[in-house]
Amino acid sequence: MKWPVALIIGLGLTVVFVLAALLSFVWTPHEVEALNIAAKLQKPGSAHLLGTDHFGRDILSMLMVGARTSIAVAVVAVGIGMGLGVPLGLLAAARHGSWLDDLVMRGNDLVFAFPSLVIAILITAVFGPSALNAIIAIGIFNMPVFARVTRGGALSVWTLDYILAARVAGKSRLRISLEHILPNIANLLIVQGTIQFSLGILAEAGLSYVGLGAQPPLPSWGRMLADSQTMISFAPHLAIFPGLAIIATVLGLNLIGDGLRDLLDPRIRRER
């Protein structure tokens, strides 16, 4: 099977940042929490490949640890959204047209009315800003997305003849959902998962930018951008490198999503 070019490029970009995040657990060029005011705002050079910030911290080291933060937040948040949204979507599809279906979908509409930033502000007002609260906010916002995708895909499968045969054979709706519906919509969920993963990276960066995500001294790409905004005229590298990291990671994940859609969609395979 020939892999789409988008999938190959996306995997290449994503693997770079995943390896950087994993490497940061055991090694970084410099200690990320070490302050060196004498070396502050240095431009990229041999001593610091990507320069230093206003505290003299090495930007490359901070980007590596920041990748770890962003990826961890996005992965857990998408896991929460998928773990809650997929069962709700399967339940709504299995009880299509009933009060239970309406209850699930109206609950999704209610959550959609509050963007992740608003949810984060509400959670922060009660528990304070932290990476954990950012995970909860992004996870709650992901839940209705997966519920809608799951319900839409499941409804199309419920109309097929072999599902009718399974019902005639006496299988329960729960068993049909788990044995027949879920495996047949797995490709939709995988593609949606990669898309939500990229959106999770953006959401984490946005929350950290406004001070609601990961807190100091833990590096975060979003907070690096926030710290650089007053110095961008004379130290543009402070904003350029975290911005490029966010762009490259999100682009890589979106390309993976497009590539997986092309690879897993049987209609596209037949056209080829």
C-alpha positions in Angstrom: 0.0 0.0 0.0 1.4 3.4 -1.1 1.5 5.9 1.7 0.2 9.5 0.8 3.0 12.1 0.6 1.1 14.3 3.2 1.2 11.4 5.7 5.0 10.9 5.2 5.8 14.7 5.6 3.4 15.0 8.6 5.0 12.0 10.3 8.5 13.4 9.7 7.6 16.8 11.2 5.8 15.2 14.2 8.6 12.7 14.9 11.1 15.5 15.2 9.2 17.2 18.0 8.3 13.9 19.7 12.0 12.9 19.8 12.9 16.4 21.0 10.4 16.1 23.8 11.6 12.6 24.8 15.3 13.7 24.6 14.5 16.6 27.0 13.8 14.1 29.8 17.5 13.0 29.8 19.4 15.9 28.1 19.1 19.5 27.0 21.9 21.8 25.8 21.5 23.9 28.9 19.6 23.8 32.2 16.2 25.3 31.5 15.8 26.8 35.0 19.3 28.2 35.1 19.3 32.1 35.0 22.3 33.8 33.4 21.5 37.5 33.2 25.0 38.3 31.8 24.0 36.2 28.7 20.5 37.6 28.3 19.0 38.3 24.8 21.9 36.8 22.9 21.2 36.1 19.3 21.6 32.6 17.8 25.3 31.6 17.9 27.7 28.8 18.7 27.1 29.0 22.5 23.3 29.1 22.2 22.1 27.8 18.8 18.8 29.6 19.0 19.9 32.4 21.4 18.8 33.3 24.9 15.8 35.0 26.4 15.6 38.0 28.8 16.7 35.8 31.7 19.6 34.3 29.8 17.9 30.9 29.4 18.7 28.8 26.4 15.8 29.0 23.9 16.6 25.6 22.3 16.4 23.9 25.7 13.2 25.7 26.5 11.7 24.6 23.2 12.6 21.0 23.9 11.0 21.0 27.3 8.1 23.1 26.0 7.4 20.4 23.4 7.1 17.9 26.2 4.5 20.1 27.9 2.5 20.8 24.8 2.4 17.2 23.6 1.5 15.9 27.1 -1.3 18.3 27.6 -2.7 17.6 24.1 -2.5 13.9 24.4 -4.2 13.7 27.7 -6.9 16.2 26.7 -7.7 14.3 23.5 -7.7 11.1 25.5 -10.3 12.6 27.9 -12.4 13.9 25.0 -12.3 10.6 23.2 -12.9 8.5 26.3 -16.0 10.5 27.2 -17.2 11.5 23.7 -17.1 8.2 21.9 -19.3 6.3 24.4 -21.8 9.1 24.4 -21.9 9.2 20.6 -22.4 5.4 20.4 -25.2 5.7 23.0 -26.9 8.5 21.1 -26.7 6.5 17.8 -28.0 3.3 19.4 -31.0 5.2 20.8 -31.5 7.5 17.8 -34.7 9.5 18.0 -35.2 8.8 21.7 -35.1 11.2 24.6 -31.7 9.9 25.4 -30.4 10.9 22.0 -31.8 14.4 22.4 -30.3 14.7 25.9 -26.8 13.8 24.7 -26.9 16.1 21.7 -28.4 19.1 23.6 -25.7 18.6 26.2 -23.1 18.7 23.4 -24.6 21.9 22.2 -24.4 23.4 25.7 -20.6 22.5 25.9 -20.0 23.9 22.4 -21.4 27.3 23.6 -18.4 27.7 25.9 -15.0 27.7 24.1 -12.0 26.0 25.8 -10.7 29.4 26.8 -13.9 30.3 28.6 -14.0 26.9 30.3 -10.4 27.4 31.4 -11.2 30.8 32.9 -14.1 29.2 34.8 -11.9 26.4 36.1 -9.0 28.7 36.9 -11.3 31.0 38.9 -12.0 28.1 41.2 -8.8 26.0 41.2 -6.1 28.4 39.9 -4.1 28.3 36.7 -2.1 25.1 35.9 -1.4 22.6 33.2 -3.9 20.2 34.8 -6.7 22.7 34.5 -5.7 23.4 30.9 -6.0 19.6 30.2 -9.4 19.5 31.8 -10.6 22.5 29.8 -9.4 21.2 26.5 -10.7 17.7 27.3 -14.2 19.0 28.1 -14.2 21.0 24.8 -13.1 17.8 22.8 -15.8 15.6 24.3 -18.7 17.0 22.1 -16.5 16.9 19.0 -15.9 13.2 19.4 -19.5 12.6 20.4 -20.8 14.2 17.2 -18.3 12.4 14.9 -19.1 9.1 16.6 -22.8 9.6 16.4 -22.7 10.6 12.7 -20.5 7.7 11.7 -22.5 5.2 13.7 -25.9 6.3 12.3 -24.7 5.5 8.8 -23.5 2.0 9.9 -26.7 1.3 11.8 -28.6 1.3 8.4 -26.5 -1.4 6.8 -28.0 -4.9 6.2 -25.5 -6.8 8.4 -26.5 -4.7 11.4 -30.2 -5.7 10.8 -29.1 -9.3 10.6 -27.2 -8.9 13.9 -30.4 -7.4 15.5 -32.5 -10.3 14.2 -30.0 -12.7 15.6 -30.8 -11.3 19.0 -27.7 -9.2 19.7 -28.2 -6.3 22.1 -27.6 -2.7 21.0 -24.5 -2.5 23.3 -23.0 -5.6 21.8 -23.7 -4.4 18.2 -22.1 -1.0 19.1 -19.0 -2.6 20.4 -18.6 -5.5 17.9 -19.8 -3.9 14.7 -20.3 -0.1 14.9 -17.1 0.9 16.7 -14.6 -1.1 14.5 -16.3 0.4 11.3 -15.9 4.0 12.4 -12.4 3.6 13.9 -10.9 5.3 10.9 -13.1 8.4 11.4 -12.0 8.6 15.1 -8.4 8.2 14.3 -8.4 11.0 11.7 -10.5 13.2 14.1 -8.1 12.4 16.9 -5.1 13.7 14.9 -7.0 16.9 14.1 -8.0 17.4 17.7 -4.4 16.7 18.8 -3.2 19.6 16.6 -6.0 21.9 18.0 -5.0 20.8 21.5 -1.4 22.1 20.8 -2.9 25.4 19.7 -5.3 25.5 22.7 -2.5 24.8 25.1 -0.3 27.5 23.6 -3.2 30.0 23.7 -4.1 29.2 27.3 -0.4 29.5 28.3 -0.2 32.8 26.4 -2.8 34.3 28.6 -1.4 32.8 31.8 -4.0 30.0 32.2 -1.8 27.0 31.2 1.5 25.6 32.4 3.0 27.8 35.1 6.6 28.9 35.7 9.2 27.5 35.9 7.8 24.9 33.5 8.5 26.1 29.9 5.6 26.5 27.5 5.6 27.6 23.9 2.6 29.9 24.5 4.2 31.6 27.5 7.5 32.1 25.5 5.4 34.0 22.9 3.8 36.0 25.7 7.1 36.9 27.2 8.6 38.0 23.9 5.8 40.4 22.8 7.4 43.4 24.5 10.9 42.7 23.1 10.0 41.6 19.5 11.4 44.8 18.0 15.0 44.2 19.2 15.0 40.5 19.9 12.6 38.9 17.3 14.2 35.4 17.8 12.3 35.2 21.1 9.0 35.0 19.2 10.2 33.5 15.9 11.4 30.1 17.2 8.4 29.2 19.5 6.1 30.4 16.7 7.8 28.2 14.2 7.6 25.3 16.6 3.9 25.7 17.0 3.3 26.1 13.2 5.5 23.1 12.3 3.9 20.8 14.9 0.3 21.7 14.0 1.1 21.5 10.3 2.6 18.0 10.8 -0.4 16.7 12.7 -2.8 18.2 10.1 -0.9 16.5 7.3 -1.0 13.2 9.3 -4.8 13.6 9.5 -5.2 14.3 5.8 -2.8 11.4 5.0 -4.7 9.0 7.2 -8.0 10.0 5.7 -6.7 9.3 2.2 -5.2 6.0 3.4 -8.1 4.7 5.4 -11.1 6.0 3.3 -12.2 3.1 1.0 -13.8 5.5 -1.4 -10.6 7.4 -2.0 -8.7 4.1 -2.4 -11.1 2.9 -5.0 -10.7 6.2 -6.9 -7.0 5.6 -7.0 
